[in-house]
Amino acid sequence: MLVLTRKLNESIQVGDDIEIKVLGIEGDQIKLGIAAPKSVEIYRKEIYIEIQEQNNEAANLSTDLLGLLGNKDDKK
């Protein structure tokens, strides 16, 4: 993991298209601004993990349903 130190109003550039800027510091929280193309999805980590879990559950459900439909055809 790359670790960088930034002060208020300083930025980090990721590739050509993404800039992350420190907008504010209040107590133990920092406020970040992220400038990126609309095609780049940006999530808080806990939300990203939740989306991945929901996608996995949906994929497993789809596989289970397809299996049930396949068993139905076998009984004919």
Backbone bond lengths (Angstrom), bond angles and torsions (degrees), N, CA, C in turn:
res aa  C-N    CA-C-N  psi(-1)  N-CA   C-N-CA  omega(-1)  CA-C   N-CA-C  phi
1 M - - - 1.442 - - 1.527 108.62 -
2 L 1.298 115.31 132.10 1.456 121.28 174.92 1.525 108.41 -82.75
3 V 1.311 117.88 130.01 1.459 122.39 179.19 1.527 108.11 -116.77
4 L 1.340 116.10 123.80 1.458 121.61 -179.50 1.522 109.30 -123.34
5 T 1.313 115.78 147.92 1.453 121.12 175.69 1.524 108.29 -107.58
6 R 1.340 116.28 130.86 1.458 121.42 179.24 1.511 109.00 -132.25
7 K 1.312 116.50 150.18 1.459 122.83 175.79 1.528 108.66 -104.81
8 L 1.312 116.13 172.23 1.459 122.09 178.10 1.524 110.44 -51.24
9 N 1.318 115.70 133.39 1.473 124.98 179.64 1.522 114.21 70.42
10 E 1.314 118.14 8.00 1.458 120.26 173.24 1.527 108.85 -94.20
11 S 1.337 115.44 157.25 1.461 120.77 -173.22 1.514 112.39 -126.19
12 I 1.322 113.48 166.93 1.456 123.51 170.80 1.519 105.90 -126.33
13 Q 1.311 116.90 132.83 1.458 121.69 178.81 1.526 108.47 -103.00
14 V 1.330 117.00 127.56 1.465 122.72 178.14 1.527 107.03 -113.49
15 G 1.316 116.29 109.56 1.459 119.67 -176.00 1.521 110.20 63.09
16 D 1.331 115.71 -155.48 1.467 120.82 -178.86 1.518 113.05 -86.38
17 D 1.347 117.31 -22.25 1.464 120.07 -165.27 1.520 115.94 -114.50
18 I 1.315 119.47 -5.66 1.467 120.17 -173.28 1.525 110.12 -122.33
19 E 1.335 115.17 126.57 1.460 121.44 175.81 1.520 108.66 -123.89
20 I 1.320 116.32 131.64 1.464 122.67 177.37 1.520 107.13 -116.12
21 K 1.342 116.20 121.08 1.461 121.17 -174.40 1.524 110.87 -120.70
22 V 1.322 117.02 138.05 1.463 122.27 175.37 1.534 106.93 -79.51
23 L 1.337 116.36 112.65 1.462 121.41 -177.05 1.516 113.14 -96.01
24 G 1.320 116.75 -27.64 1.451 119.28 -178.08 1.517 111.58 -162.81
25 I 1.318 115.30 153.12 1.461 122.11 176.67 1.520 107.03 -133.83
26 E 1.339 115.72 118.76 1.464 121.23 179.81 1.515 109.01 -134.84
27 G 1.319 116.95 107.62 1.462 120.33 -179.03 1.511 110.67 61.62
28 D 1.340 115.98 -123.72 1.463 120.16 -178.35 1.526 112.46 -96.58
29 Q 1.336 117.21 15.48 1.458 120.78 179.12 1.521 110.78 -119.93
30 I 1.330 114.19 146.56 1.457 119.30 172.09 1.524 107.82 -120.46
31 K 1.310 116.14 151.54 1.461 121.46 176.60 1.523 106.77 -109.60
32 L 1.334 115.65 123.69 1.455 121.82 -178.89 1.513 110.20 -108.76
33 G 1.313 116.11 143.06 1.452 122.31 169.89 1.513 107.84 -110.96
34 I 1.332 116.49 135.10 1.461 120.52 -178.12 1.521 108.33 -123.58
35 A 1.316 116.02 119.66 1.455 121.90 174.84 1.523 107.34 -104.88
36 A 1.347 114.99 116.67 1.456 120.00 -177.57 1.528 108.48 -150.48
37 P 1.319 117.15 158.72 1.465 119.54 176.19 1.534 110.54 -60.68
38 K 1.326 116.30 151.52 1.473 120.45 -179.79 1.522 111.95 -60.83
39 S 1.315 117.35 -22.82 1.468 120.76 -179.02 1.528 112.58 -74.27
40 V 1.331 117.31 -12.89 1.467 121.51 179.80 1.525 108.76 -91.34
41 E 1.321 115.79 119.94 1.458 120.56 178.40 1.528 109.16 -82.28
42 I 1.338 116.23 131.93 1.459 121.34 -179.07 1.519 108.20 -127.50
43 Y 1.328 116.89 124.03 1.461 122.57 -178.62 1.524 109.39 -133.82
44 R 1.327 115.56 153.50 1.464 118.85 165.33 1.525 106.00 -67.71
45 K 1.318 117.18 148.13 1.471 121.66 -173.95 1.531 112.42 -56.05
46 E 1.359 117.58 -44.40 1.463 119.73 -177.41 1.528 111.57 -65.09
47 I 1.328 117.62 -32.31 1.466 121.03 177.39 1.524 109.94 -72.39
48 Y 1.329 116.73 -41.48 1.458 121.37 178.56 1.533 110.87 -59.29
49 I 1.328 116.71 -44.87 1.462 120.95 179.13 1.519 110.52 -62.97
50 E 1.326 117.57 -41.65 1.465 121.35 178.82 1.530 111.08 -62.47
51 I 1.317 117.41 -41.89 1.467 121.31 177.94 1.519 110.15 -62.21
52 Q 1.338 117.01 -44.16 1.462 120.78 179.39 1.522 111.48 -61.58
53 E 1.343 116.88 -42.22 1.468 120.74 178.86 1.524 110.78 -63.87
54 Q 1.326 117.30 -42.15 1.464 120.68 179.12 1.530 110.59 -65.59
55 N 1.326 117.49 -39.48 1.462 120.78 177.51 1.525 111.03 -63.60
56 N 1.336 116.61 -41.39 1.470 120.37 178.66 1.518 110.99 -64.85
57 E 1.333 117.08 -41.86 1.466 120.54 177.92 1.521 110.68 -62.56
58 A 1.326 117.43 -42.96 1.461 121.20 179.58 1.532 110.48 -64.74
59 A 1.324 117.21 -40.37 1.464 120.43 179.12 1.519 110.36 -65.08
60 N 1.342 117.04 -41.75 1.470 120.21 178.61 1.515 111.22 -65.11
61 L 1.326 117.17 -39.19 1.461 121.34 178.40 1.517 109.95 -63.97
62 S 1.335 116.83 -42.43 1.465 120.83 178.65 1.517 110.71 -61.81
63 T 1.335 116.93 -42.03 1.463 121.21 178.62 1.525 110.32 -64.19
64 D 1.328 117.10 -42.47 1.461 121.02 178.43 1.527 110.81 -62.09
65 L 1.330 116.84 -43.46 1.467 120.62 -179.91 1.521 110.94 -65.20
66 L 1.321 116.63 -41.22 1.465 119.27 177.86 1.526 110.57 -63.39
67 G 1.316 116.53 -37.70 1.461 120.29 177.21 1.517 111.52 -63.42
68 L 1.334 116.58 -41.73 1.464 120.42 177.92 1.521 111.28 -64.81
69 L 1.317 116.55 -40.71 1.468 119.97 178.51 1.521 110.54 -65.73
70 G 1.315 116.70 -37.83 1.464 120.74 177.48 1.519 111.26 -64.49
71 N 1.338 118.29 -39.12 1.459 122.22 178.27 1.521 110.90 -66.29
72 K 1.319 117.18 -32.78 1.460 121.32 179.51 1.525 110.02 -64.19
73 D 1.350 116.21 -41.18 1.453 120.59 179.47 1.532 112.07 -66.82
74 D 1.322 116.77 -29.87 1.463 121.73 -179.50 1.524 111.10 -68.89
75 K 1.335 117.44 -26.15 1.463 121.34 -175.11 1.520 112.07 -81.51
76 K 1.332 118.38 -10.77 1.472 121.45 -177.92 1.499 111.75 -75.05
